[in-house]
C-alpha cells in the first residue's frame, strides 16, 4: 500500500508545486484484477484515476520508460480515452504477451545512450502535443541500465540521467505537472540506489530552474 499512497501524495504535490517524485512506485505490471511481474497494485493507474476523481486533472498521460512494457497499465486504460499510455521498452523483454498501449515504442536489444535519447526526443513532444495532458505520471525505471540483470539495453548512468532530466524538464517548460516514480531496477542494492537517485537529482535541477533563489 505504501508505494500507492506515495504516488497519490506526489500527485497532490505535483499539482501544487509542478513536480514531485516518489522513492517507490512504478508497479506497471499489475492489471485491474490480478498482479504480475512483482506488482500487486498498479500505483500509476490508481494515481491517474485519483487525479480524475478528485477533479485535479482531466487528461492524464503515463510515460513509462521502464525497460519492460507497462502491460498492466495499458490493459487497464485500453478503453479509456482520458488516459494516454506511452510505453518505450525493449521489445525482446518481459512480458512475452504485450498489451496495446496508446503508443508503444519497441526498442531493439542492445540500444545505446544516443539511440535511446534520440528516440525519446522524437516521441515525447509528439505525444504531448497530440494528447495535451493536464498531468504526467513518469515511470523512470532504471532497468534500462547496461548492468541491470533483467535489462537488455546498454544505457549508461549518464544516459539514465539525461533521460530523466529531459522528461522532467520538458514537462516543466510546458507547464505540465509531473509525478516521478522509480520503477524497475535489478542488481546489487548500492548500485540501484545510485541509479534511482538520478531521477531525484534531475528533479532537483529542474526545481531550481523553476524557482531560482
Backbone as a printed PyTorch tensor [residue, N CA C, xyz], in Angstrom:
tensor([[[  0.8120,  -1.2050,   0.0000],
         [  0.0000,   0.0000,   0.0000],
         [  0.8530,   1.2640,   0.0000]],

        [[  2.0570,   1.1970,   0.5720],
         [  2.8730,   2.3920,   0.7620],
         [  3.2190,   3.0970,  -0.5370]],

        [[  3.6110,   2.3170,  -1.5620],
         [  4.0030,   2.9670,  -2.8120],
         [  2.8030,   3.5990,  -3.5060]],

        [[  1.6110,   3.0090,  -3.3670],
         [  0.4010,   3.6120,  -3.9350],
         [  0.1060,   4.9380,  -3.2310]],

        [[  0.1750,   4.9250,  -1.9080],
         [ -0.0710,   6.1470,  -1.1370],
         [  0.9540,   7.2180,  -1.4910]],

        [[  2.2050,   6.7940,  -1.6730],
         [  3.2560,   7.7480,  -2.0240],
         [  3.0220,   8.3990,  -3.3700]],

        [[  2.5640,   7.6260,  -4.3430],
         [  2.3150,   8.1830,  -5.6680],
         [  1.0900,   9.0840,  -5.6620]],

        [[  0.0840,   8.7360,  -4.8770],
         [ -1.0760,   9.6280,  -4.7280],
         [ -0.6450,  10.9450,  -4.0830]],

        [[  0.1750,  10.8710,  -3.0280],
         [  0.6710,  12.0860,  -2.3810],
         [  1.4690,  12.9420,  -3.3680]],

        [[  2.2980,  12.2930,  -4.1690],
         [  3.0840,  13.0280,  -5.1560],
         [  2.1880,  13.6730,  -6.2130]],

        [[  1.0700,  13.0310,  -6.5180],
         [  0.1080,  13.6160,  -7.4490],
         [ -0.4610,  14.9100,  -6.8770]],

        [[ -0.8070,  14.8920,  -5.6140],
         [ -1.2990,  16.1000,  -4.9600],
         [ -0.2290,  17.1960,  -4.9720]],

        [[  1.0000,  16.8130,  -4.6420],
         [  2.0910,  17.7890,  -4.5560],
         [  2.4790,  18.3440,  -5.9190]],

        [[  2.4420,  17.4890,  -6.9430],
         [  2.8020,  17.9460,  -8.2860],
         [  1.8120,  18.9870,  -8.7980]],

        [[  0.5410,  18.8220,  -8.4860],
         [ -0.4540,  19.7890,  -8.9240],
         [ -0.2530,  21.1340,  -8.2230]],

        [[  0.3840,  21.1060,  -7.0670],
         [  0.6400,  22.3370,  -6.3150],
         [  1.9950,  22.9510,  -6.6340]],

        [[  3.0240,  22.0670,  -6.8040],
         [  4.3910,  22.5520,  -6.9620],
         [  5.0160,  22.2320,  -8.3290]],

        [[  4.2360,  21.6810,  -9.2350],
         [  4.6690,  21.3490, -10.5950],
         [  5.4210,  20.0310, -10.7380]],

        [[  6.1760,  19.6440,  -9.7160],
         [  6.9540,  18.4140,  -9.8050],
         [  7.0650,  17.7610,  -8.4330]],

        [[  6.9110,  16.4320,  -8.3990],
         [  7.0690,  15.6790,  -7.1500],
         [  7.4770,  14.2560,  -7.5020]],

        [[  8.4120,  13.6990,  -6.7350],
         [  8.9410,  12.3710,  -7.0380],
         [  8.8230,  11.4360,  -5.8450]],

        [[  8.3360,  10.2450,  -6.0990],
         [  8.2280,   9.1890,  -5.0950],
         [  9.5670,   8.4530,  -5.0000]],

        [[  9.8420,   7.8440,  -3.8550],
         [ 11.0230,   6.9900,  -3.7140],
         [ 10.6550,   5.5210,  -3.9010]],

        [[  9.4620,   5.2830,  -4.4180],
         [  8.9900,   3.9260,  -4.7260],
         [  8.0740,   4.0510,  -5.9360]],

        [[  7.2590,   3.0150,  -6.1810],
         [  6.2580,   3.0720,  -7.2400],
         [  6.7590,   2.5920,  -8.5880]],

        [[  5.8260,   2.5440,  -9.5210],
         [  6.1330,   2.0540, -10.8560],
         [  5.6890,   0.6210, -11.0590]],

        [[  4.6240,   0.2200, -10.3690],
         [  4.1640,  -1.1790, -10.4090],
         [  3.2390,  -1.3990, -11.6130]],

        [[  3.8250,  -1.2590, -12.7810],
         [  3.0680,  -1.1850, -14.0330],
         [  2.6180,  -2.5300, -14.6010]],

        [[  3.0340,  -3.6380, -13.9870],
         [  2.5850,  -4.9460, -14.4850],
         [  1.2820,  -5.4080, -13.8350]],

        [[  0.8480,  -4.7180, -12.7790],
         [ -0.3970,  -5.1010, -12.1200],
         [ -1.5840,  -4.7210, -12.9980]],

        [[ -2.4640,  -5.6750, -13.2370],
         [ -3.6590,  -5.4560, -14.0440],
         [ -4.8250,  -5.0850, -13.1320]],

        [[ -5.9740,  -4.8850, -13.7200],
         [ -7.1500,  -4.4850, -12.9510],
         [ -7.5630,  -5.5420, -11.9380]],

        [[ -7.4580,  -6.8200, -12.3280],
         [ -7.9590,  -7.8790, -11.4580],
         [ -6.9290,  -8.9560, -11.1190]],

        [[ -5.6610,  -8.7140, -11.4070],
         [ -4.6190,  -9.6510, -10.9740],
         [ -3.2510,  -8.9760, -11.0130]],

        [[ -2.3530,  -9.4960, -10.1670],
         [ -0.9880,  -8.9920, -10.1220],
         [ -0.1000,  -9.7560, -11.0840]],

        [[  1.0610,  -9.1640, -11.3720],
         [  2.0080,  -9.7950, -12.2890],
         [  3.3620,  -9.1100, -12.1520]],

        [[  4.4170,  -9.8470, -12.4700],
         [  5.7460,  -9.2500, -12.5410],
         [  6.1740,  -8.4620, -11.3230]],

        [[  6.0430,  -9.0370, -10.1390],
         [  6.4100,  -8.4070,  -8.8620],
         [  5.4750,  -7.2540,  -8.4820]],

        [[  4.3630,  -7.0790,  -9.1680],
         [  3.4600,  -5.9530,  -8.9290],
         [  2.0880,  -6.4520,  -8.4960]],

        [[  1.5730,  -5.8960,  -7.4110],
         [  0.2540,  -6.2800,  -6.9090],
         [ -0.7830,  -5.2050,  -7.2190]],

        [[ -0.4910,  -3.9640,  -6.8380],
         [ -1.3910,  -2.8450,  -7.1150],
         [ -0.6890,  -1.8680,  -8.0620]],

        [[ -1.3830,  -1.4210,  -9.0760],
         [ -0.7970,  -0.5170, -10.0640],
         [ -0.9180,   0.9260,  -9.5780]],

        [[  0.1650,   1.4250,  -8.9650],
         [  0.1200,   2.7780,  -8.3940],
         [ -0.0440,   3.8570,  -9.4580]],

        [[  0.4700,   3.6000, -10.6640],
         [  0.3400,   4.5630, -11.7560],
         [ -1.1370,   4.7490, -12.1260]],

        [[ -1.8260,   3.6330, -12.2880],
         [ -3.2380,   3.6740, -12.6600],
         [ -4.0890,   4.2670, -11.5430]],

        [[ -3.8100,   3.8660, -10.3170],
         [ -4.5960,   4.3670,  -9.1880],
         [ -4.4120,   5.8710,  -9.0480]],

        [[ -3.1860,   6.3590,  -9.1900],
         [ -2.9300,   7.7990,  -9.0760],
         [ -3.6030,   8.5650, -10.2090]],

        [[ -3.5980,   7.9870, -11.3950],
         [ -4.2470,   8.6460, -12.5340],
         [ -5.7490,   8.8070, -12.2860]],

        [[ -6.3810,   7.7310, -11.8260],
         [ -7.8230,   7.8040, -11.5700],
         [ -8.1260,   8.6770, -10.3470]],

        [[ -7.2270,   8.6670,  -9.3550],
         [ -7.3940,   9.5550,  -8.2050],
         [ -7.4310,  11.0110,  -8.6780]],

        [[ -6.5060,  11.3670,  -9.5620],
         [ -6.4490,  12.7410, -10.0630],
         [ -7.7440,  13.1210, -10.7780]],

        [[ -8.2960,  12.1710, -11.5010],
         [ -9.5490,  12.4470, -12.2130],
         [-10.7510,  12.4880, -11.2700]],

        [[-10.8240,  11.5530, -10.3390],
         [-11.9610,  11.5060,  -9.4190],
         [-12.0170,  12.7280,  -8.5080]],

        [[-10.8430,  13.3000,  -8.2100],
         [-10.8000,  14.4820,  -7.3410],
         [-10.7910,  15.7770,  -8.1450]],

        [[-10.9060,  15.6440,  -9.4690],
         [-11.0030,  16.8040, -10.3650],
         [ -9.7700,  17.6990, -10.3540]],

        [[ -8.6180,  17.1360, -10.0680],
         [ -7.4030,  17.9470, -10.1690],
         [ -6.7600,  17.7920, -11.5470]],

        [[ -7.2100,  16.8030, -12.3100],
         [ -6.7510,  16.6350, -13.6880],
         [ -7.8170,  15.8570, -14.4560]],

        [[ -7.9950,  16.2220, -15.7120],
         [ -8.9580,  15.5180, -16.5560],
         [ -8.2700,  14.5610, -17.5260]],

        [[ -7.1230,  14.9860, -18.0340],
         [ -6.4030,  14.1870, -19.0230],
         [ -5.0260,  13.8480, -18.4650]],

        [[ -4.7770,  12.5730, -18.2690],
         [ -3.5440,  12.1190, -17.6340],
         [ -2.7410,  11.2910, -18.6300]],

        [[ -1.4470,  11.5700, -18.7050],
         [ -0.5450,  10.7670, -19.5340],
         [  0.4240,  10.0060, -18.6400]],

        [[  0.5590,   8.7100, -18.8910],
         [  1.5350,   7.8920, -18.1870],
         [  2.6930,   7.6230, -19.1410]],

        [[  3.8510,   8.1520, -18.7920],
         [  5.0670,   7.9850, -19.5950],
         [  5.9050,   6.9080, -18.9330]],

        [[  5.9290,   5.7420, -19.5330],
         [  6.5670,   4.5730, -18.9400],
         [  7.8570,   4.2630, -19.7000]],

        [[  8.9980,   4.5620, -19.0480],
         [ 10.2990,   4.3300, -19.6800],
         [ 11.0810,   3.2170, -18.9930]],

        [[ 10.3960,   2.3750, -18.2770],
         [ 10.9680,   1.1300, -17.7590],
         [ 11.3540,   0.2520, -18.9560]],

        [[ 12.3120,  -0.6450, -18.7700],
         [ 12.7420,  -1.4960, -19.8870],
         [ 11.6690,  -2.4960, -20.3030]],

        [[ 10.7240,  -2.7670, -19.3920],
         [  9.6260,  -3.6980, -19.6730],
         [  8.3650,  -2.9310, -20.0270]],

        [[  7.5810,  -3.4630, -20.9330],
         [  6.3310,  -2.7940, -21.2940],
         [  5.4030,  -2.6790, -20.0770]],

        [[  4.7410,  -1.5320, -19.9780],
         [  3.7490,  -1.3400, -18.9120],
         [  2.4440,  -2.0050, -19.2930]],

        [[  2.4490,  -3.3330, -19.3010],
         [  1.3010,  -4.0790, -19.8230],
         [  0.0500,  -3.9310, -18.9660]],

        [[  0.2280,  -3.9060, -17.6490],
         [ -0.9270,  -3.7560, -16.7760],
         [ -1.5980,  -2.4090, -16.9710]],

        [[ -0.7980,  -1.3590, -17.0130],
         [ -1.3340,  -0.0180, -17.2190],
         [ -2.0430,   0.0860, -18.5610]],

        [[ -1.4140,  -0.4700, -19.6080],
         [ -2.0120,  -0.4390, -20.9460],
         [ -3.3630,  -1.1460, -20.9570]],

        [[ -3.4300,  -2.2860, -20.2860],
         [ -4.6710,  -3.0540, -20.2450],
         [ -5.7710,  -2.3070, -19.4920]],

        [[ -5.4190,  -1.7210, -18.3600],
         [ -6.3990,  -1.0130, -17.5350],
         [ -7.0490,   0.1350, -18.3060]],

        [[ -6.2440,   0.8480, -19.0960],
         [ -6.7470,   2.0390, -19.7780],
         [ -6.9940,   1.8260, -21.2750]],

        [[ -7.1100,   0.5810, -21.6800],
         [ -7.2550,   0.2730, -23.1030],
         [ -8.4960,   0.8910, -23.7300]],

        [[ -9.5180,   1.1300, -22.9170],
         [-10.7590,   1.7000, -23.4380],
         [-11.0890,   3.0420, -22.7790]],

        [[-10.0650,   3.6930, -22.2520],
         [-10.2640,   4.9700, -21.5670],
         [ -9.5250,   6.0730, -22.3240]],

        [[-10.2260,   6.8890, -23.0850],
         [ -9.5740,   7.9240, -23.8930],
         [ -9.0420,   9.0960, -23.0800]],

        [[ -9.3370,   9.1320, -21.7760],
         [ -8.8740,  10.2420, -20.9430],
         [ -7.5010,   9.9760, -20.3270]],

        [[ -6.9850,   8.7570, -20.5100],
         [ -5.6380,   8.4190, -20.0220],
         [ -4.8250,   7.8830, -21.1920]],

        [[ -3.6990,   8.5250, -21.4510],
         [ -2.8090,   8.1250, -22.5490],
         [ -1.6390,   7.3500, -21.9650]],

        [[ -1.3900,   6.1570, -22.4910],
         [ -0.2830,   5.3370, -22.0040],
         [  0.8140,   5.2580, -23.0660]],

        [[  1.9750,   5.7900, -22.7390],
         [  3.1650,   5.6800, -23.5860],
         [  4.1250,   4.7000, -22.9410]],

        [[  4.5040,   3.6670, -23.6700],
         [  5.4630,   2.6890, -23.1550],
         [  6.6060,   2.5440, -24.1550]],

        [[  7.8140,   2.9050, -23.7110],
         [  9.0110,   2.7910, -24.5470],
         [  9.8920,   1.7350, -23.8910]],

        [[  9.9840,   0.5630, -24.5010],
         [ 10.5420,  -0.5980, -23.8240],
         [ 11.3280,  -1.4870, -24.7950]],

        [[ 12.1210,  -2.3850, -24.2390],
         [ 12.8460,  -3.3620, -25.0560],
         [ 11.8640,  -4.4320, -25.5280]],

        [[ 11.7470,  -4.5670, -26.8240],
         [ 10.7390,  -5.4620, -27.4000],
         [ 11.0100,  -6.9280, -27.0680]],

        [[ 12.2830,  -7.2710, -26.7940],
         [ 12.6490,  -8.6670, -26.5310],
         [ 12.4250,  -9.0840, -25.0840]],

        [[ 12.0350,  -8.1510, -24.2310],
         [ 11.9870,  -8.4070, -22.7990],
         [ 10.5570,  -8.7270, -22.3270]],

        [[ 10.4390,  -9.0610, -21.0410],
         [  9.1630,  -9.3360, -20.3850],
         [  8.2360,  -8.1280, -20.5290]],

        [[  6.9370,  -8.3180, -20.6610],
         [  6.2060,  -9.5830, -20.7540],
         [  6.2280, -10.1360, -22.1810]],

        [[  6.1250, -11.4370, -22.2710],
         [  6.1210, -12.0690, -23.5960],
         [  4.8890, -11.6380, -24.3760]],

        [[  3.7330, -11.6610, -23.7060],
         [  2.4920, -11.2240, -24.3410],
         [  2.2860,  -9.7470, -24.0400]],

        [[  2.5470,  -8.9170, -25.0000],
         [  2.4150,  -7.4710, -24.8270],
         [  0.9560,  -7.0510, -24.9570]],

        [[  0.6120,  -5.9820, -24.2560],
         [ -0.6900,  -5.3400, -24.4060],
         [ -0.5320,  -4.1580, -25.3660]],

        [[ -1.6240,  -3.5510, -25.7480],
         [ -1.5660,  -2.4050, -26.6510],
         [ -1.7040,  -1.1180, -25.8570]],

        [[ -0.6250,  -0.3610, -25.7770],
         [ -0.6580,   0.9560, -25.1460],
         [ -1.2290,   1.9620, -26.1420]],

        [[ -1.5070,   3.1720, -25.6610],
         [ -1.8900,   4.2350, -26.5890],
         [ -0.7730,   4.4560, -27.6040]],

        [[  0.4710,   4.3370, -27.1290],
         [  1.6270,   4.4100, -28.0190],
         [  2.7130,   3.4950, -27.4550]],

        [[  3.1020,   2.5150, -28.2450],
         [  4.2070,   1.6300, -27.8890],
         [  5.4100,   1.9590, -28.7590]],

        [[  6.5670,   2.0550, -28.1290],
         [  7.8190,   2.2530, -28.8550],
         [  8.7080,   1.0560, -28.5350]],

        [[  8.8680,   0.1610, -29.5090],
         [  9.6410,  -1.0620, -29.3170],
         [ 11.1160,  -0.7900, -29.6130]],

        [[ 11.9550,  -0.9740, -28.6040],
         [ 13.3870,  -0.7290, -28.7530],
         [ 14.1270,  -2.0430, -28.9560]],

        [[ 15.1330,  -2.0590, -29.8290],
         [ 15.8980,  -3.2840, -30.0510],
         [ 16.8460,  -3.5800, -28.8950]],

        [[ 17.1250,  -4.8230, -28.6910],
         [ 18.1000,  -5.2480, -27.6780],
         [ 19.4450,  -4.5870, -27.9610]],

        [[ 20.0670,  -4.0700, -26.9010],
         [ 21.4090,  -3.5040, -27.0340],
         [ 21.4630,  -2.0400, -27.4060]],

        [[ 20.3370,  -1.3350, -27.4650],
         [ 20.3460,   0.0900, -27.8270],
         [ 21.1890,   0.8890, -26.8350]],

        [[ 21.9710,   1.8520, -27.3650],
         [ 22.8700,   2.6450, -26.5140],
         [ 22.2690,   4.0100, -26.1890]],

        [[ 23.0390,   4.8210, -25.4670],
         [ 22.5590,   6.1210, -24.9940],
         [ 22.0170,   6.9910, -26.1180]],

        [[ 22.8260,   7.1710, -27.1590],
         [ 22.4580,   8.1240, -28.1950],
         [ 21.2010,   7.7030, -28.9480]],

        [[ 21.1010,   6.4130, -29.2540],
         [ 19.9090,   5.9280, -29.9280],
         [ 18.6710,   6.0850, -29.0610]],

        [[ 18.8380,   5.8280, -27.7760],
         [ 17.7210,   5.9030, -26.8330],
         [ 17.2320,   7.3420, -26.6720]],

        [[ 18.1600,   8.2590, -26.4110],
         [ 17.7900,   9.6530, -26.1990],
         [ 17.1800,  10.2460, -27.4720]],

        [[ 17.7230,   9.8730, -28.6040],
         [ 17.1830,  10.3430, -29.8850],
         [ 15.7290,   9.8930, -30.0690]],

        [[ 15.4610,   8.6370, -29.7490],
         [ 14.0970,   8.1160, -29.8680],
         [ 13.1490,   8.8440, -28.9200]],

        [[ 13.6120,   9.0780, -27.7000],
         [ 12.7940,   9.7570, -26.7040],
         [ 12.4760,  11.1870, -27.1300]],

        [[ 13.4760,  11.8930, -27.6340],
         [ 13.2840,  13.2740, -28.0740],
         [ 12.3290,  13.3760, -29.2610]],

        [[ 12.1970,  12.3070, -29.9790],
         [ 11.2770,  12.2870, -31.1080],
         [  9.8420,  12.0270, -30.6590]],

        [[  9.6670,  11.0550, -29.7690],
         [  8.3080,  10.6060, -29.4480],
         [  7.6280,  11.4500, -28.3740]],

        [[  8.3700,  11.8970, -27.3490],
         [  7.6980,  12.5880, -26.2330],
         [  7.0150,  13.8900, -26.6630]],

        [[  7.6910,  14.7920, -27.3650],
         [  6.9880,  16.0130, -27.7860],
         [  5.7790,  15.7170, -28.6770]],

        [[  5.8960,  14.6760, -29.4900],
         [  4.8060,  14.3110, -30.3970],
         [  3.5510,  13.9160, -29.6340]],

        [[  3.7030,  13.0240, -28.6310],
         [  2.5110,  12.5600, -27.9080],
         [  1.9710,  13.6290, -26.9640]],

        [[  2.8570,  14.4500, -26.3990],
         [  2.4010,  15.5480, -25.5420],
         [  1.5570,  16.5250, -26.3490]],

        [[  2.0480,  16.8850, -27.5150],
         [  1.3070,  17.8130, -28.3760],
         [ -0.0180,  17.2060, -28.8330]],

        [[ -0.0010,  15.9130, -29.0960],
         [ -1.2010,  15.2240, -29.5690],
         [ -2.2710,  15.1320, -28.4750]],

        [[ -1.8610,  14.7540, -27.2650],
         [ -2.8360,  14.4540, -26.2070],
         [ -3.1490,  15.6490, -25.3080]],

        [[ -2.1460,  16.5300, -25.1100],
         [ -2.3010,  17.7160, -24.2560],
         [ -2.7550,  17.3520, -22.8320]],

        [[ -1.9100,  16.6370, -22.0910],
         [ -2.2950,  16.2010, -20.7410],
         [ -2.2980,  17.3340, -19.7240]],

        [[ -3.1250,  17.1590, -18.6980],
         [ -3.1200,  18.0580, -17.5380],
         [ -2.0990,  17.5980, -16.4980]],

        [[ -1.7040,  16.3420, -16.6020],
         [ -0.7930,  15.7270, -15.6320],
         [ -0.0390,  14.6010, -16.3140]],

        [[  1.2580,  14.5000, -16.0120],
         [  2.0810,  13.3840, -16.4890],
         [  2.5630,  12.5870, -15.2840]],

        [[  2.4270,  11.2680, -15.3660],
         [  2.9940,  10.3620, -14.3600],
         [  4.1040,   9.5870, -15.0550]],

        [[  5.3070,   9.7190, -14.5350],
         [  6.5170,   9.2310, -15.2020],
         [  7.1340,   8.0510, -14.4600]],

        [[  7.2060,   6.9180, -15.1300],
         [  7.8620,   5.7170, -14.5940],
         [  9.3070,   5.7110, -15.0810]],

        [[ 10.2260,   6.0250, -14.1620],
         [ 11.6440,   6.1710, -14.5030],
         [ 12.4250,   4.9020, -14.1810]],

        [[ 11.9710,   3.7640, -14.6750],
         [ 12.6670,   2.5100, -14.4110],
         [ 14.1310,   2.5680, -14.8170]],

        [[ 15.0050,   2.0840, -13.9470],
         [ 16.4440,   2.1020, -14.2460],
         [ 16.9370,   0.7530, -14.7670]],

        [[ 15.9970,  -0.1470, -15.0630],
         [ 16.3950,  -1.4310, -15.6370],
         [ 16.7790,  -1.3140, -17.1160]],

        [[ 16.7960,  -0.0800, -17.6290],
         [ 17.3770,   0.1600, -18.9500],
         [ 18.9060,   0.1650, -18.8860]],

        [[ 19.4600,   0.1880, -17.6750],
         [ 20.9070,   0.3220, -17.4800],
         [ 21.6700,  -0.8780, -18.0360]],

        [[ 22.8420,  -0.6360, -18.5500],
         [ 23.6520,  -1.6900, -19.1710],
         [ 23.9750,  -2.8190, -18.2010]],

        [[ 24.0830,  -2.5080, -16.9030],
         [ 24.4530,  -3.5200, -15.9160],
         [ 23.2540,  -4.1290, -15.1860]],

        [[ 22.0400,  -3.7680, -15.5750],
         [ 20.8670,  -4.3490, -14.9210],
         [ 20.7460,  -5.8320, -15.2800]],

        [[ 20.4470,  -6.6480, -14.2820],
         [ 20.4460,  -8.0930, -14.5140],
         [ 19.2180,  -8.5750, -15.2900]],

        [[ 18.1680,  -7.7440, -15.3710],
         [ 16.9850,  -8.1270, -16.1350],
         [ 16.7390,  -7.2060, -17.3300]],

        [[ 17.6710,  -6.3140, -17.5890],
         [ 17.5340,  -5.3940, -18.7170],
         [ 18.2900,  -5.9190, -19.9250]],

        [[ 17.9660,  -5.3840, -21.0870],
         [ 18.6400,  -5.8040, -22.3160],
         [ 19.1120,  -4.6130, -23.1380]],

        [[ 19.1270,  -3.4330, -22.5120],
         [ 19.6130,  -2.2410, -23.1970],
         [ 20.9950,  -1.8690, -22.6610]],

        [[ 21.6710,  -0.9860, -23.3610],
         [ 23.0430,  -0.6100, -22.9910],
         [ 23.1230,   0.8710, -22.6270]],

        [[ 22.3430,   1.2600, -21.6350],
         [ 22.2780,   2.6630, -21.2320],
         [ 23.1680,   2.8960, -20.0100]],

        [[ 24.0040,   3.9260, -20.0820],
         [ 24.9390,   4.2530, -19.0060],
         [ 24.2650,   5.0830, -17.9170]],

        [[ 24.9870,   5.3320, -16.8240],
         [ 24.4890,   6.2400, -15.7840],
         [ 24.1390,   7.5920, -16.3960]],

        [[ 25.0290,   8.0990, -17.2380],
         [ 24.8050,   9.3950, -17.8700],
         [ 23.5540,   9.3570, -18.7530]],

        [[ 23.3510,   8.2560, -19.4480],
         [ 22.1710,   8.1210, -20.2830],
         [ 20.8820,   8.1250, -19.4760]],

        [[ 20.8890,   7.4400, -18.3370],
         [ 19.7120,   7.4240, -17.4560],
         [ 19.4290,   8.8350, -16.9470]],

        [[ 20.4890,   9.5370, -16.5220],
         [ 20.3100,  10.8980, -16.0150],
         [ 19.7890,  11.8380, -17.1020]],

        [[ 20.3530,  11.7440, -18.2890],
         [ 19.8980,  12.5910, -19.4020],
         [ 18.4360,  12.3210, -19.7500]],

        [[ 18.0460,  11.0500, -19.6980],
         [ 16.6470,  10.6940, -19.9380],
         [ 15.7350,  11.3640, -18.9320]],

        [[ 16.0630,  11.1970, -17.6360],
         [ 15.2180,  11.7470, -16.5800],
         [ 15.1510,  13.2640, -16.6630]],

        [[ 16.2960,  13.8930, -16.8920],
         [ 16.3360,  15.3490, -16.9730],
         [ 15.4990,  15.8500, -18.1470]],

        [[ 15.5710,  15.1500, -19.2700],
         [ 14.8100,  15.5710, -20.4420],
         [ 13.3080,  15.4980, -20.1840]],

        [[ 12.8420,  14.3890, -19.6390],
         [ 11.4000,  14.2260, -19.3980],
         [ 10.8930,  15.2620, -18.3990]],

        [[ 11.5860,  15.4000, -17.2780],
         [ 11.1460,  16.3260, -16.2390],
         [ 11.2010,  17.7700, -16.7330]],

        [[ 12.2860,  18.1200, -17.4130],
         [ 12.4590,  19.4820, -17.8880],
         [ 11.4530,  19.8210, -18.9910]],

        [[ 11.1750,  18.8580, -19.8680],
         [ 10.2190,  19.0960, -20.9470],
         [  8.8420,  19.4130, -20.3790]],

        [[  8.4270,  18.6400, -19.3970],
         [  7.1150,  18.8810, -18.7920],
         [  7.0960,  20.2160, -18.0500]],

        [[  8.1680,  20.5120, -17.3310],
         [  8.2250,  21.7710, -16.5810],
         [  8.1520,  22.9680, -17.5210]],

        [[  8.8990,  22.9160, -18.6160],
         [  8.9110,  24.0360, -19.5620],
         [  7.5580,  24.2140, -20.2450]],

        [[  6.8010,  23.1210, -20.3490],
         [  5.4750,  23.1880, -20.9580],
         [  4.3600,  23.3180, -19.9290]],

        [[  4.7750,  23.5890, -18.6740],
         [  3.8320,  23.8390, -17.5780],
         [  2.8500,  22.6840, -17.3610]],

        [[  3.3860,  21.4670, -17.4550],
         [  2.5920,  20.2630, -17.1910],
         [  3.0760,  19.6530, -15.8820]],

        [[  2.2590,  19.5900, -14.8560],
         [  2.6780,  18.9520, -13.6020],
         [  3.1100,  17.5080, -13.8600]],

        [[  4.1760,  17.0900, -13.1890],
         [  4.7030,  15.7380, -13.4170],
         [  5.0180,  15.0480, -12.1000]],

        [[  4.6060,  13.7860, -12.0390],
         [  4.9070,  12.8990, -10.9070],
         [  5.9490,  11.8940, -11.3710]],

        [[  7.0240,  11.7270, -10.6140],
         [  8.0380,  10.7320, -10.9420],
         [  7.9930,   9.5650,  -9.9730]],

        [[  8.0870,   8.3390, -10.4970],
         [  8.2100,   7.1370,  -9.6620],
         [  9.4380,   6.3660, -10.1240]],

        [[ 10.0030,   5.5400,  -9.2450],
         [ 11.3200,   4.9730,  -9.5410],
         [ 11.2870,   3.8040, -10.5190]],

        [[ 10.2160,   3.0330, -10.5540],
         [ 10.1380,   1.9240, -11.4980],
         [ 11.1010,   0.7970, -11.1840]],

        [[ 11.3730,  -0.0260, -12.2070],
         [ 12.1640,  -1.2390, -12.0160],
         [ 13.6620,  -1.0000, -11.9790]],

        [[ 14.3530,  -1.9800, -11.4450],
         [ 15.8110,  -1.9610, -11.3560],
         [ 16.2410,  -3.1950, -10.6010]],

        [[ 17.2320,  -3.9190, -11.1430],
         [ 17.5920,  -5.2220, -10.5750],
         [ 19.0980,  -5.3810, -10.5410]],

        [[ 19.6130,  -5.7290,  -9.3540],
         [ 21.0480,  -5.8900,  -9.1730],
         [ 21.4300,  -5.5580,  -7.7480]],

        [[ 22.7200,  -5.3600,  -7.4750],
         [ 23.1760,  -5.0190,  -6.1230],
         [ 22.5210,  -3.7240,  -5.6300]],

        [[ 22.0680,  -3.7440,  -4.3750],
         [ 21.3300,  -2.6230,  -3.8140],
         [ 22.0840,  -1.2910,  -3.9100]],

        [[ 23.3880,  -1.2200,  -3.5610],
         [ 24.0760,   0.0820,  -3.6610],
         [ 24.0410,   0.6610,  -5.0790]],

        [[ 24.1590,  -0.1870,  -6.0810],
         [ 24.1080,   0.2880,  -7.4610],
         [ 22.7220,   0.8100,  -7.8170]],

        [[ 21.6990,   0.1060,  -7.3350],
         [ 20.3290,   0.5210,  -7.6250],
         [ 19.9930,   1.8350,  -6.9340]],

        [[ 20.4760,   2.0120,  -5.7080],
         [ 20.2380,   3.2730,  -5.0000],
         [ 20.7910,   4.4380,  -5.8190]],

        [[ 22.0130,   4.2780,  -6.3060],
         [ 22.6310,   5.3330,  -7.1220],
         [ 21.7970,   5.6190,  -8.3770]],

        [[ 21.3650,   4.5720,  -9.0620],
         [ 20.6220,   4.7770, -10.3200],
         [ 19.2520,   5.3980, -10.0720]],

        [[ 18.5730,   4.9400,  -9.0260],
         [ 17.2490,   5.5110,  -8.7360],
         [ 17.3550,   6.9760,  -8.3010]],

        [[ 18.4710,   7.3300,  -7.6600],
         [ 18.6350,   8.7110,  -7.2190],
         [ 18.8600,   9.6720,  -8.3790]],

        [[ 19.1810,   9.1520,  -9.5530],
         [ 19.4230,  10.0250, -10.7050],
         [ 18.1720,  10.8340, -11.0470]],

        [[ 16.9820,  10.2210, -10.9300],
         [ 15.7530,  10.9660, -11.1970],
         [ 15.5810,  12.1010, -10.2030]],

        [[ 15.8790,  11.8430,  -8.9410],
         [ 15.7110,  12.8720,  -7.9210],
         [ 16.7350,  13.9930,  -8.0930]],

        [[ 17.9380,  13.6430,  -8.5450],
         [ 18.9320,  14.6890,  -8.8250],
         [ 18.5020,  15.5370, -10.0120]],

        [[ 17.9350,  14.8840, -11.0190],
         [ 17.4210,  15.6300, -12.1670],
         [ 16.2680,  16.5290, -11.7400]],

        [[ 15.3940,  16.0140, -10.8830],
         [ 14.2550,  16.7940, -10.3960],
         [ 14.7280,  18.0220,  -9.6180]],

        [[ 15.7980,  17.8590,  -8.8590],
         [ 16.3530,  18.9930,  -8.0970],
         [ 16.8040,  20.1010,  -9.0430]],

        [[ 17.4690,  19.7230, -10.1240],
         [ 17.9110,  20.7230, -11.0960],
         [ 16.7220,  21.4370, -11.7450]],

        [[ 15.7140,  20.6670, -12.1160],
         [ 14.5280,  21.2600, -12.7340],
         [ 13.8300,  22.1890, -11.7450]],

        [[ 13.7130,  21.7400, -10.4940],
         [ 13.0830,  22.5460,  -9.4500],
         [ 13.8160,  23.8680,  -9.2530]],

        [[ 15.1450,  23.8210,  -9.2290],
         [ 15.9410,  25.0390,  -9.0460],
         [ 15.7670,  26.0050, -10.2020]],

        [[ 15.5450,  25.4780, -11.3990],
         [ 15.2880,  26.3460, -12.5440],
         [ 13.8910,  26.9630, -12.4890]],

        [[ 12.9390,  26.1830, -11.9410],
         [ 11.5740,  26.7040, -11.7930],
         [ 11.5020,  27.8040, -10.7410]],

        [[ 12.2360,  27.6000,  -9.6480],
         [ 12.1860,  28.5090,  -8.5190],
         [ 13.6070,  28.9260,  -8.1040]],

        [[ 14.2740,  29.7340,  -8.9430],
         [ 15.6450,  30.1340,  -8.6130],
         [ 15.6980,  30.9650,  -7.3390]],

        [[ 16.7610,  30.7740,  -6.5740],
         [ 16.9230,  31.5300,  -5.3210],
         [ 17.7990,  32.7370,  -5.5280]]])
